[in-house]
Amino acid sequence: MLQVIRKDDESVENLVRRFNKKVIQSGILTTARQKKYFQKPISKVEARAVAIRKRVRKEQKIRELIGMR
């Protein structure tokens, strides 16, 4: 559970801004969005394969961007 304590002479807007920043940094929101819909669990081998594909695609995009310059 996240807690943000209001400082002396702090506006509500700044308090909300600090709270939102903590929520984003903690990763709670992204986890909640991922769990919104059920996904079948995948094996470690499949997870590795997906990670490798993502990494290769990302590297290709970077190479293409660098090549355009």
N, CA, C, O and CB atoms as a CASP TS submission, in Angstrom:
PFRMAT TS
TARGET T0000
AUTHOR 0000-0000-0000
METHOD Language model
MODEL 1
PARENT N/A
ATOM      1  N   MET     1       0.838  -1.172   0.000  1.00  0.00           N
ATOM      2  CA  MET     1       0.000   0.000   0.000  1.00  0.00           C
ATOM      3  C   MET     1       0.887   1.241   0.000  1.00  0.00           C
ATOM      4  O   MET     1       1.819   1.355   0.796  1.00  0.00           O
ATOM      5  CB  MET     1      -0.956  -0.005   1.212  1.00  0.00           C
ATOM      6  N   LEU     2       0.586   2.151  -0.893  1.00  0.00           N
ATOM      7  CA  LEU     2       1.359   3.382  -0.990  1.00  0.00           C
ATOM      8  C   LEU     2       0.754   4.453  -0.106  1.00  0.00           C
ATOM      9  O   LEU     2      -0.465   4.600  -0.015  1.00  0.00           O
ATOM     10  CB  LEU     2       1.431   3.866  -2.439  1.00  0.00           C
ATOM     11  N   GLN     3       1.634   5.193   0.542  1.00  0.00           N
ATOM     12  CA  GLN     3       1.180   6.312   1.356  1.00  0.00           C
ATOM     13  C   GLN     3       1.979   7.538   0.987  1.00  0.00           C
ATOM     14  O   GLN     3       3.199   7.482   0.836  1.00  0.00           O
ATOM     15  CB  GLN     3       1.313   6.002   2.865  1.00  0.00           C
ATOM     16  N   VAL     4       1.278   8.647   0.842  1.00  0.00           N
ATOM     17  CA  VAL     4       1.926   9.922   0.588  1.00  0.00           C
ATOM     18  C   VAL     4       1.419  10.882   1.648  1.00  0.00           C
ATOM     19  O   VAL     4       0.220  11.147   1.735  1.00  0.00           O
ATOM     20  CB  VAL     4       1.639  10.453  -0.868  1.00  0.00           C
ATOM     21  N   ILE     5       2.329  11.397   2.448  1.00  0.00           N
ATOM     22  CA  ILE     5       1.957  12.292   3.530  1.00  0.00           C
ATOM     23  C   ILE     5       2.087  13.730   3.041  1.00  0.00           C
ATOM     24  O   ILE     5       3.074  14.113   2.412  1.00  0.00           O
ATOM     25  CB  ILE     5       2.837  12.047   4.788  1.00  0.00           C
ATOM     26  N   ARG     6       1.069  14.502   3.349  1.00  0.00           N
ATOM     27  CA  ARG     6       1.048  15.890   2.902  1.00  0.00           C
ATOM     28  C   ARG     6       2.055  16.713   3.689  1.00  0.00           C
ATOM     29  O   ARG     6       2.094  16.671   4.919  1.00  0.00           O
ATOM     30  CB  ARG     6      -0.360  16.486   3.048  1.00  0.00           C
ATOM     31  N   LYS     7       2.863  17.457   2.959  1.00  0.00           N
ATOM     32  CA  LYS     7       3.844  18.334   3.580  1.00  0.00           C
ATOM     33  C   LYS     7       3.169  19.650   3.982  1.00  0.00           C
ATOM     34  O   LYS     7       2.089  19.979   3.490  1.00  0.00           O
ATOM     35  CB  LYS     7       5.037  18.593   2.617  1.00  0.00           C
ATOM     36  N   ASP     8       3.814  20.394   4.876  1.00  0.00           N
ATOM     37  CA  ASP     8       3.275  21.694   5.278  1.00  0.00           C
ATOM     38  C   ASP     8       3.217  22.621   4.074  1.00  0.00           C
ATOM     39  O   ASP     8       4.145  22.666   3.267  1.00  0.00           O
ATOM     40  CB  ASP     8       4.132  22.324   6.405  1.00  0.00           C
ATOM     41  N   ASP     9       2.135  23.349   3.961  1.00  0.00           N
ATOM     42  CA  ASP     9       1.932  24.321   2.879  1.00  0.00           C
ATOM     43  C   ASP     9       2.059  23.689   1.497  1.00  0.00           C
ATOM     44  O   ASP     9       2.564  24.330   0.575  1.00  0.00           O
ATOM     45  CB  ASP     9       2.929  25.456   3.008  1.00  0.00           C
ATOM     46  N   GLU    10       1.608  22.444   1.336  1.00  0.00           N
ATOM     47  CA  GLU    10       1.643  21.796   0.025  1.00  0.00           C
ATOM     48  C   GLU    10       0.239  21.787  -0.558  1.00  0.00           C
ATOM     49  O   GLU    10      -0.728  21.470   0.134  1.00  0.00           O
ATOM     50  CB  GLU    10       2.208  20.349   0.126  1.00  0.00           C
ATOM     51  N   SER    11       0.136  22.132  -1.815  1.00  0.00           N
ATOM     52  CA  SER    11      -1.174  22.157  -2.452  1.00  0.00           C
ATOM     53  C   SER    11      -1.642  20.734  -2.752  1.00  0.00           C
ATOM     54  O   SER    11      -0.849  19.795  -2.801  1.00  0.00           O
ATOM     55  CB  SER    11      -1.133  22.995  -3.746  1.00  0.00           C
ATOM     56  N   VAL    12      -2.929  20.607  -2.945  1.00  0.00           N
ATOM     57  CA  VAL    12      -3.521  19.302  -3.240  1.00  0.00           C
ATOM     58  C   VAL    12      -3.020  18.793  -4.588  1.00  0.00           C
ATOM     59  O   VAL    12      -2.815  17.592  -4.766  1.00  0.00           O
ATOM     60  CB  VAL    12      -5.066  19.387  -3.235  1.00  0.00           C
ATOM     61  N   GLU    13      -2.824  19.707  -5.535  1.00  0.00           N
ATOM     62  CA  GLU    13      -2.345  19.311  -6.853  1.00  0.00           C
ATOM     63  C   GLU    13      -0.960  18.666  -6.765  1.00  0.00           C
ATOM     64  O   GLU    13      -0.699  17.648  -7.406  1.00  0.00           O
ATOM     65  CB  GLU    13      -2.306  20.523  -7.789  1.00  0.00           C
ATOM     66  N   ASN    14      -0.075  19.268  -5.966  1.00  0.00           N
ATOM     67  CA  ASN    14       1.266  18.692  -5.805  1.00  0.00           C
ATOM     68  C   ASN    14       1.216  17.346  -5.097  1.00  0.00           C
ATOM     69  O   ASN    14       1.981  16.438  -5.420  1.00  0.00           O
ATOM     70  CB  ASN    14       2.166  19.650  -5.027  1.00  0.00           C
ATOM     71  N   LEU    15       0.311  17.222  -4.133  1.00  0.00           N
ATOM     72  CA  LEU    15       0.156  15.956  -3.414  1.00  0.00           C
ATOM     73  C   LEU    15      -0.303  14.853  -4.370  1.00  0.00           C
ATOM     74  O   LEU    15       0.230  13.744  -4.344  1.00  0.00           O
ATOM     75  CB  LEU    15      -0.852  16.113  -2.251  1.00  0.00           C
ATOM     76  N   VAL    16      -1.278  15.159  -5.200  1.00  0.00           N
ATOM     77  CA  VAL    16      -1.787  14.185  -6.171  1.00  0.00           C
ATOM     78  C   VAL    16      -0.701  13.840  -7.186  1.00  0.00           C
ATOM     79  O   VAL    16      -0.566  12.682  -7.582  1.00  0.00           O
ATOM     80  CB  VAL    16      -3.044  14.734  -6.893  1.00  0.00           C
ATOM     81  N   ARG    17       0.072  14.838  -7.608  1.00  0.00           N
ATOM     82  CA  ARG    17       1.158  14.620  -8.563  1.00  0.00           C
ATOM     83  C   ARG    17       2.208  13.672  -7.970  1.00  0.00           C
ATOM     84  O   ARG    17       2.673  12.760  -8.654  1.00  0.00           O
ATOM     85  CB  ARG    17       1.811  15.969  -8.960  1.00  0.00           C
ATOM     86  N   ARG    18       2.577  13.882  -6.713  1.00  0.00           N
ATOM     87  CA  ARG    18       3.555  13.001  -6.067  1.00  0.00           C
ATOM     88  C   ARG    18       3.008  11.583  -5.924  1.00  0.00           C
ATOM     89  O   ARG    18       3.737  10.610  -6.115  1.00  0.00           O
ATOM     90  CB  ARG    18       3.947  13.554  -4.689  1.00  0.00           C
ATOM     91  N   PHE    19       1.715  11.468  -5.586  1.00  0.00           N
ATOM     92  CA  PHE    19       1.100  10.154  -5.457  1.00  0.00           C
ATOM     93  C   PHE    19       1.100   9.421  -6.788  1.00  0.00           C
ATOM     94  O   PHE    19       1.451   8.243  -6.851  1.00  0.00           O
ATOM     95  CB  PHE    19      -0.324  10.281  -4.927  1.00  0.00           C
ATOM     96  N   ASN    20       0.708  10.113  -7.850  1.00  0.00           N
ATOM     97  CA  ASN    20       0.684   9.491  -9.178  1.00  0.00           C
ATOM     98  C   ASN    20       2.076   9.035  -9.592  1.00  0.00           C
ATOM     99  O   ASN    20       2.232   7.963 -10.178  1.00  0.00           O
ATOM    100  CB  ASN    20       0.122  10.467 -10.218  1.00  0.00           C
ATOM    101  N   LYS    21       3.071   9.833  -9.294  1.00  0.00           N
ATOM    102  CA  LYS    21       4.445   9.473  -9.633  1.00  0.00           C
ATOM    103  C   LYS    21       4.869   8.204  -8.898  1.00  0.00           C
ATOM    104  O   LYS    21       5.525   7.340  -9.479  1.00  0.00           O
ATOM    105  CB  LYS    21       5.401  10.628  -9.295  1.00  0.00           C
ATOM    106  N   LYS    22       4.499   8.089  -7.626  1.00  0.00           N
ATOM    107  CA  LYS    22       4.844   6.893  -6.858  1.00  0.00           C
ATOM    108  C   LYS    22       4.132   5.661  -7.407  1.00  0.00           C
ATOM    109  O   LYS    22       4.717   4.579  -7.470  1.00  0.00           O
ATOM    110  CB  LYS    22       4.490   7.088  -5.382  1.00  0.00           C
ATOM    111  N   VAL    23       2.888   5.820  -7.798  1.00  0.00           N
ATOM    112  CA  VAL    23       2.128   4.702  -8.363  1.00  0.00           C
ATOM    113  C   VAL    23       2.779   4.212  -9.648  1.00  0.00           C
ATOM    114  O   VAL    23       2.919   3.007  -9.854  1.00  0.00           O
ATOM    115  CB  VAL    23       0.668   5.115  -8.630  1.00  0.00           C
ATOM    116  N   ILE    24       3.171   5.126 -10.501  1.00  0.00           N
ATOM    117  CA  ILE    24       3.800   4.770 -11.769  1.00  0.00           C
ATOM    118  C   ILE    24       5.131   4.078 -11.526  1.00  0.00           C
ATOM    119  O   ILE    24       5.422   3.058 -12.150  1.00  0.00           O
ATOM    120  CB  ILE    24       4.000   6.014 -12.644  1.00  0.00           C
ATOM    121  N   GLN    25       5.943   4.621 -10.623  1.00  0.00           N
ATOM    122  CA  GLN    25       7.259   4.056 -10.343  1.00  0.00           C
ATOM    123  C   GLN    25       7.166   2.678  -9.707  1.00  0.00           C
ATOM    124  O   GLN    25       8.036   1.837  -9.933  1.00  0.00           O
ATOM    125  CB  GLN    25       8.042   4.983  -9.440  1.00  0.00           C
ATOM    126  N   SER    26       6.129   2.433  -8.915  1.00  0.00           N
ATOM    127  CA  SER    26       6.005   1.143  -8.239  1.00  0.00           C
ATOM    128  C   SER    26       5.576   0.032  -9.187  1.00  0.00           C
ATOM    129  O   SER    26       5.848  -1.140  -8.924  1.00  0.00           O
ATOM    130  CB  SER    26       5.017   1.249  -7.101  1.00  0.00           C
ATOM    131  N   GLY    27       4.908   0.381 -10.289  1.00  0.00           N
ATOM    132  CA  GLY    27       4.475  -0.627 -11.260  1.00  0.00           C
ATOM    133  C   GLY    27       3.144  -1.255 -10.923  1.00  0.00           C
ATOM    134  O   GLY    27       2.753  -2.234 -11.559  1.00  0.00           O
ATOM    135  N   ILE    28       2.445  -0.732  -9.959  1.00  0.00           N
ATOM    136  CA  ILE    28       1.152  -1.288  -9.545  1.00  0.00           C
ATOM    137  C   ILE    28       0.138  -1.194 -10.676  1.00  0.00           C
ATOM    138  O   ILE    28      -0.611  -2.136 -10.931  1.00  0.00           O
ATOM    139  CB  ILE    28       0.621  -0.559  -8.298  1.00  0.00           C
ATOM    140  N   LEU    29       0.121  -0.062 -11.343  1.00  0.00           N
ATOM    141  CA  LEU    29      -0.869   0.160 -12.398  1.00  0.00           C
ATOM    142  C   LEU    29      -0.653  -0.769 -13.580  1.00  0.00           C
ATOM    143  O   LEU    29      -1.615  -1.313 -14.122  1.00  0.00           O
ATOM    144  CB  LEU    29      -0.824   1.603 -12.867  1.00  0.00           C
ATOM    145  N   THR    30       0.600  -0.959 -13.986  1.00  0.00           N
ATOM    146  CA  THR    30       0.867  -1.852 -15.115  1.00  0.00           C
ATOM    147  C   THR    30       0.510  -3.287 -14.768  1.00  0.00           C
ATOM    148  O   THR    30      -0.013  -4.019 -15.610  1.00  0.00           O
ATOM    149  CB  THR    30       2.337  -1.764 -15.535  1.00  0.00           C
ATOM    150  N   THR    31       0.786  -3.694 -13.539  1.00  0.00           N
ATOM    151  CA  THR    31       0.427  -5.043 -13.102  1.00  0.00           C
ATOM    152  C   THR    31      -1.087  -5.233 -13.112  1.00  0.00           C
ATOM    153  O   THR    31      -1.584  -6.271 -13.548  1.00  0.00           O
ATOM    154  CB  THR    31       0.985  -5.318 -11.699  1.00  0.00           C
ATOM    155  N   ALA    32      -1.805  -4.242 -12.637  1.00  0.00           N
ATOM    156  CA  ALA    32      -3.267  -4.325 -12.604  1.00  0.00           C
ATOM    157  C   ALA    32      -3.837  -4.415 -14.016  1.00  0.00           C
ATOM    158  O   ALA    32      -4.783  -5.162 -14.265  1.00  0.00           O
ATOM    159  CB  ALA    32      -3.860  -3.109 -11.870  1.00  0.00           C
ATOM    160  N   ARG    33      -3.256  -3.649 -14.938  1.00  0.00           N
ATOM    161  CA  ARG    33      -3.738  -3.698 -16.320  1.00  0.00           C
ATOM    162  C   ARG    33      -3.457  -5.047 -16.963  1.00  0.00           C
ATOM    163  O   ARG    33      -4.263  -5.538 -17.754  1.00  0.00           O
ATOM    164  CB  ARG    33      -3.096  -2.590 -17.145  1.00  0.00           C
ATOM    165  N   GLN    34      -2.323  -5.648 -16.631  1.00  0.00           N
ATOM    166  CA  GLN    34      -2.000  -6.958 -17.185  1.00  0.00           C
ATOM    167  C   GLN    34      -2.933  -8.024 -16.633  1.00  0.00           C
ATOM    168  O   GLN    34      -3.293  -8.955 -17.353  1.00  0.00           O
ATOM    169  CB  GLN    34      -0.546  -7.324 -16.885  1.00  0.00           C
ATOM    170  N   LYS    35      -3.329  -7.910 -15.380  1.00  0.00           N
ATOM    171  CA  LYS    35      -4.186  -8.908 -14.758  1.00  0.00           C
ATOM    172  C   LYS    35      -5.664  -8.687 -15.052  1.00  0.00           C
ATOM    173  O   LYS    35      -6.509  -9.476 -14.629  1.00  0.00           O
ATOM    174  CB  LYS    35      -3.965  -8.913 -13.277  1.00  0.00           C
ATOM    175  N   LYS    36      -5.974  -7.621 -15.771  1.00  0.00           N
ATOM    176  CA  LYS    36      -7.366  -7.311 -16.085  1.00  0.00           C
ATOM    177  C   LYS    36      -8.019  -8.444 -16.865  1.00  0.00           C
ATOM    178  O   LYS    36      -9.182  -8.778 -16.637  1.00  0.00           O
ATOM    179  CB  LYS    36      -7.455  -6.010 -16.879  1.00  0.00           C
ATOM    180  N   TYR    37      -7.264  -9.028 -17.784  1.00  0.00           N
ATOM    181  CA  TYR    37      -7.771 -10.135 -18.584  1.00  0.00           C
ATOM    182  C   TYR    37      -6.915 -11.367 -18.315  1.00  0.00           C
ATOM    183  O   TYR    37      -5.691 -11.265 -18.234  1.00  0.00           O
ATOM    184  CB  TYR    37      -7.776  -9.777 -20.099  1.00  0.00           C
ATOM    185  N   PHE    38      -7.532 -12.501 -18.180  1.00  0.00           N
ATOM    186  CA  PHE    38      -6.812 -13.737 -17.889  1.00  0.00           C
ATOM    187  C   PHE    38      -6.014 -14.178 -19.107  1.00  0.00           C
ATOM    188  O   PHE    38      -6.511 -14.154 -20.233  1.00  0.00           O
ATOM    189  CB  PHE    38      -7.787 -14.846 -17.454  1.00  0.00           C
ATOM    190  N   GLN    39      -4.789 -14.576 -18.870  1.00  0.00           N
ATOM    191  CA  GLN    39      -3.961 -15.148 -19.918  1.00  0.00           C
ATOM    192  C   GLN    39      -3.451 -16.491 -19.431  1.00  0.00           C
ATOM    193  O   GLN    39      -3.073 -16.641 -18.269  1.00  0.00           O
ATOM    194  CB  GLN    39      -2.785 -14.200 -20.299  1.00  0.00           C
ATOM    195  N   LYS    40      -3.444 -17.456 -20.322  1.00  0.00           N
ATOM    196  CA  LYS    40      -2.928 -18.760 -19.946  1.00  0.00           C
ATOM    197  C   LYS    40      -1.452 -18.645 -19.613  1.00  0.00           C
ATOM    198  O   LYS    40      -0.710 -17.957 -20.313  1.00  0.00           O
ATOM    199  CB  LYS    40      -3.155 -19.785 -21.069  1.00  0.00           C
ATOM    200  N   PRO    41      -1.017 -19.313 -18.548  1.00  0.00           N
ATOM    201  CA  PRO    41       0.414 -19.265 -18.236  1.00  0.00           C
ATOM    202  C   PRO    41       1.216 -20.006 -19.306  1.00  0.00           C
ATOM    203  O   PRO    41       0.775 -21.031 -19.826  1.00  0.00           O
ATOM    204  CB  PRO    41       0.689 -19.874 -16.841  1.00  0.00           C
ATOM    205  N   ILE    42       2.402 -19.473 -19.628  1.00  0.00           N
ATOM    206  CA  ILE    42       3.249 -20.109 -20.634  1.00  0.00           C
ATOM    207  C   ILE    42       4.479 -20.687 -19.957  1.00  0.00           C
ATOM    208  O   ILE    42       4.873 -20.258 -18.873  1.00  0.00           O
ATOM    209  CB  ILE    42       3.654 -19.101 -21.743  1.00  0.00           C
ATOM    210  N   SER    43       5.074 -21.664 -20.614  1.00  0.00           N
ATOM    211  CA  SER    43       6.250 -22.311 -20.042  1.00  0.00           C
ATOM    212  C   SER    43       7.460 -21.384 -20.129  1.00  0.00           C
ATOM    213  O   SER    43       7.432 -20.376 -20.834  1.00  0.00           O
ATOM    214  CB  SER    43       6.539 -23.642 -20.761  1.00  0.00           C
ATOM    215  N   LYS    44       8.514 -21.734 -19.410  1.00  0.00           N
ATOM    216  CA  LYS    44       9.732 -20.925 -19.415  1.00  0.00           C
ATOM    217  C   LYS    44      10.347 -20.877 -20.809  1.00  0.00           C
ATOM    218  O   LYS    44      10.867 -19.844 -21.230  1.00  0.00           O
ATOM    219  CB  LYS    44      10.749 -21.478 -18.408  1.00  0.00           C
ATOM    220  N   VAL    45      10.286 -21.998 -21.520  1.00  0.00           N
ATOM    221  CA  VAL    45      10.855 -22.058 -22.864  1.00  0.00           C
ATOM    222  C   VAL    45      10.129 -21.085 -23.787  1.00  0.00           C
ATOM    223  O   VAL    45      10.760 -20.357 -24.554  1.00  0.00           O
ATOM    224  CB  VAL    45      10.775 -23.494 -23.426  1.00  0.00           C
ATOM    225  N   GLU    46       8.792 -21.076 -23.708  1.00  0.00           N
ATOM    226  CA  GLU    46       8.015 -20.164 -24.541  1.00  0.00           C
ATOM    227  C   GLU    46       8.277 -18.711 -24.160  1.00  0.00           C
ATOM    228  O   GLU    46       8.380 -17.847 -25.031  1.00  0.00           O
ATOM    229  CB  GLU    46       6.523 -20.478 -24.422  1.00  0.00           C
ATOM    230  N   ALA    47       8.384 -18.441 -22.866  1.00  0.00           N
ATOM    231  CA  ALA    47       8.641 -17.079 -22.406  1.00  0.00           C
ATOM    232  C   ALA    47       9.991 -16.598 -22.920  1.00  0.00           C
ATOM    233  O   ALA    47      10.116 -15.449 -23.344  1.00  0.00           O
ATOM    234  CB  ALA    47       8.594 -17.004 -20.867  1.00  0.00           C
ATOM    235  N   ARG    48      10.994 -17.455 -22.887  1.00  0.00           N
ATOM    236  CA  ARG    48      12.316 -17.092 -23.413  1.00  0.00           C
ATOM    237  C   ARG    48      12.238 -16.803 -24.904  1.00  0.00           C
ATOM    238  O   ARG    48      12.834 -15.841 -25.388  1.00  0.00           O
ATOM    239  CB  ARG    48      13.335 -18.215 -23.145  1.00  0.00           C
ATOM    240  N   ALA    49      11.503 -17.636 -25.629  1.00  0.00           N
ATOM    241  CA  ALA    49      11.379 -17.450 -27.077  1.00  0.00           C
ATOM    242  C   ALA    49      10.717 -16.110 -27.389  1.00  0.00           C
ATOM    243  O   ALA    49      11.138 -15.405 -28.306  1.00  0.00           O
ATOM    244  CB  ALA    49      10.569 -18.605 -27.706  1.00  0.00           C
ATOM    245  N   VAL    50       9.694 -15.764 -26.635  1.00  0.00           N
ATOM    246  CA  VAL    50       9.005 -14.489 -26.841  1.00  0.00           C
ATOM    247  C   VAL    50       9.958 -13.330 -26.546  1.00  0.00           C
ATOM    248  O   VAL    50       9.993 -12.349 -27.290  1.00  0.00           O
ATOM    249  CB  VAL    50       7.740 -14.394 -25.944  1.00  0.00           C
ATOM    250  N   ALA    51      10.723 -13.440 -25.472  1.00  0.00           N
ATOM    251  CA  ALA    51      11.671 -12.385 -25.108  1.00  0.00           C
ATOM    252  C   ALA    51      12.738 -12.213 -26.176  1.00  0.00           C
ATOM    253  O   ALA    51      13.122 -11.089 -26.498  1.00  0.00           O
ATOM    254  CB  ALA    51      12.325 -12.695 -23.764  1.00  0.00           C
ATOM    255  N   ILE    52      13.217 -13.320 -26.724  1.00  0.00           N
ATOM    256  CA  ILE    52      14.233 -13.254 -27.776  1.00  0.00           C
ATOM    257  C   ILE    52      13.663 -12.575 -29.016  1.00  0.00           C
ATOM    258  O   ILE    52      14.327 -11.733 -29.619  1.00  0.00           O
ATOM    259  CB  ILE    52      14.750 -14.667 -28.127  1.00  0.00           C
ATOM    260  N   ARG    53      12.440 -12.930 -29.401  1.00  0.00           N
ATOM    261  CA  ARG    53      11.813 -12.310 -30.575  1.00  0.00           C
ATOM    262  C   ARG    53      11.647 -10.804 -30.375  1.00  0.00           C
ATOM    263  O   ARG    53      11.912 -10.020 -31.286  1.00  0.00           O
ATOM    264  CB  ARG    53      10.445 -12.958 -30.860  1.00  0.00           C
ATOM    265  N   LYS    54      11.208 -10.404 -29.179  1.00  0.00           N
ATOM    266  CA  LYS    54      11.047  -8.978 -28.900  1.00  0.00           C
ATOM    267  C   LYS    54      12.379  -8.247 -28.997  1.00  0.00           C
ATOM    268  O   LYS    54      12.461  -7.163 -29.574  1.00  0.00           O
ATOM    269  CB  LYS    54      10.435  -8.771 -27.512  1.00  0.00           C
ATOM    270  N   ARG    55      13.420  -8.847 -28.429  1.00  0.00           N
ATOM    271  CA  ARG    55      14.734  -8.215 -28.445  1.00  0.00           C
ATOM    272  C   ARG    55      15.249  -8.062 -29.876  1.00  0.00           C
ATOM    273  O   ARG    55      15.808  -7.025 -30.233  1.00  0.00           O
ATOM    274  CB  ARG    55      15.727  -9.029 -27.608  1.00  0.00           C
ATOM    275  N   VAL    56      15.058  -9.110 -30.701  1.00  0.00           N
ATOM    276  CA  VAL    56      15.517  -9.067 -32.099  1.00  0.00           C
ATOM    277  C   VAL    56      14.769  -7.982 -32.866  1.00  0.00           C
ATOM    278  O   VAL    56      15.379  -7.232 -33.628  1.00  0.00           O
ATOM    279  CB  VAL    56      15.317 -10.444 -32.788  1.00  0.00           C
ATOM    280  N   ARG    57      13.457  -7.893 -32.673  1.00  0.00           N
ATOM    281  CA  ARG    57      12.670  -6.863 -33.359  1.00  0.00           C
ATOM    282  C   ARG    57      13.130  -5.469 -32.962  1.00  0.00           C
ATOM    283  O   ARG    57      13.257  -4.579 -33.804  1.00  0.00           O
ATOM    284  CB  ARG    57      11.180  -7.030 -33.048  1.00  0.00           C
ATOM    285  N   LYS    58      13.377  -5.290 -31.662  1.00  0.00           N
ATOM    286  CA  LYS    58      13.822  -3.992 -31.176  1.00  0.00           C
ATOM    287  C   LYS    58      15.174  -3.610 -31.784  1.00  0.00           C
ATOM    288  O   LYS    58      15.377  -2.467 -32.193  1.00  0.00           O
ATOM    289  CB  LYS    58      13.911  -4.003 -29.646  1.00  0.00           C
ATOM    290  N   GLU    59      16.092  -4.571 -31.839  1.00  0.00           N
ATOM    291  CA  GLU    59      17.406  -4.312 -32.432  1.00  0.00           C
ATOM    292  C   GLU    59      17.281  -3.965 -33.915  1.00  0.00           C
ATOM    293  O   GLU    59      17.986  -3.086 -34.412  1.00  0.00           O
ATOM    294  CB  GLU    59      18.324  -5.532 -32.252  1.00  0.00           C
ATOM    295  N   GLN    60      16.376  -4.660 -34.626  1.00  0.00           N
ATOM    296  CA  GLN    60      16.171  -4.369 -36.044  1.00  0.00           C
ATOM    297  C   GLN    60      15.637  -2.953 -36.236  1.00  0.00           C
ATOM    298  O   GLN    60      16.067  -2.245 -37.146  1.00  0.00           O
ATOM    299  CB  GLN    60      15.207  -5.388 -36.667  1.00  0.00           C
ATOM    300  N   LYS    61      14.699  -2.538 -35.382  1.00  0.00           N
ATOM    301  CA  LYS    61      14.146  -1.193 -35.478  1.00  0.00           C
ATOM    302  C   LYS    61      15.232  -0.149 -35.273  1.00  0.00           C
ATOM    303  O   LYS    61      15.303   0.846 -35.994  1.00  0.00           O
ATOM    304  CB  LYS    61      13.026  -0.999 -34.457  1.00  0.00           C
ATOM    305  N   ILE    62      16.076  -0.392 -34.278  1.00  0.00           N
ATOM    306  CA  ILE    62      17.152   0.553 -33.995  1.00  0.00           C
ATOM    307  C   ILE    62      18.103   0.637 -35.174  1.00  0.00           C
ATOM    308  O   ILE    62      18.522   1.730 -35.556  1.00  0.00           O
ATOM    309  CB  ILE    62      17.912   0.149 -32.726  1.00  0.00           C
ATOM    310  N   ARG    63      18.453  -0.522 -35.763  1.00  0.00           N
ATOM    311  CA  ARG    63      19.344  -0.536 -36.921  1.00  0.00           C
ATOM    312  C   ARG    63      18.736   0.237 -38.095  1.00  0.00           C
ATOM    313  O   ARG    63      19.435   0.978 -38.786  1.00  0.00           O
ATOM    314  CB  ARG    63      19.647  -1.982 -37.341  1.00  0.00           C
ATOM    315  N   GLU    64      17.434   0.060 -38.313  1.00  0.00           N
ATOM    316  CA  GLU    64      16.747   0.766 -39.398  1.00  0.00           C
ATOM    317  C   GLU    64      16.748   2.273 -39.163  1.00  0.00           C
ATOM    318  O   GLU    64      16.957   3.048 -40.096  1.00  0.00           O
ATOM    319  CB  GLU    64      15.306   0.258 -39.537  1.00  0.00           C
ATOM    320  N   LEU    65      16.516   2.687 -37.926  1.00  0.00           N
ATOM    321  CA  LEU    65      16.530   4.111 -37.615  1.00  0.00           C
ATOM    322  C   LEU    65      17.907   4.721 -37.808  1.00  0.00           C
ATOM    323  O   LEU    65      18.039   5.834 -38.316  1.00  0.00           O
ATOM    324  CB  LEU    65      16.065   4.340 -36.197  1.00  0.00           C
ATOM    325  N   ILE    66      18.922   3.991 -37.402  1.00  0.00           N
ATOM    326  CA  ILE    66      20.282   4.483 -37.558  1.00  0.00           C
ATOM    327  C   ILE    66      20.646   4.537 -39.039  1.00  0.00           C
ATOM    328  O   ILE    66      21.333   5.460 -39.477  1.00  0.00           O
ATOM    329  CB  ILE    66      21.276   3.594 -36.784  1.00  0.00           C
ATOM    330  N   GLY    67      20.193   3.560 -39.802  1.00  0.00           N
ATOM    331  CA  GLY    67      20.479   3.512 -41.236  1.00  0.00           C
ATOM    332  C   GLY    67      19.808   4.640 -42.000  1.00  0.00           C
ATOM    333  O   GLY    67      20.307   5.049 -43.049  1.00  0.00           O
ATOM    334  N   MET    68      18.688   5.154 -41.501  1.00  0.00           N
ATOM    335  CA  MET    68      17.966   6.232 -42.176  1.00  0.00           C
ATOM    336  C   MET    68      18.696   7.561 -42.056  1.00  0.00           C
ATOM    337  O   MET    68      18.532   8.431 -42.911  1.00  0.00           O
ATOM    338  CB  MET    68      16.563   6.362 -41.606  1.00  0.00           C
ATOM    339  N   ARG    69      19.480   7.731 -41.037  1.00  0.00           N
ATOM    340  CA  ARG    69      20.159   9.014 -40.805  1.00  0.00           C
ATOM    341  C   ARG    69      21.290   9.203 -41.697  1.00  0.00           C
ATOM    342  O   ARG    69      21.965  10.231 -41.630  1.00  0.00           O
ATOM    343  CB  ARG    69      20.627   9.135 -39.420  1.00  0.00           C
TER
END
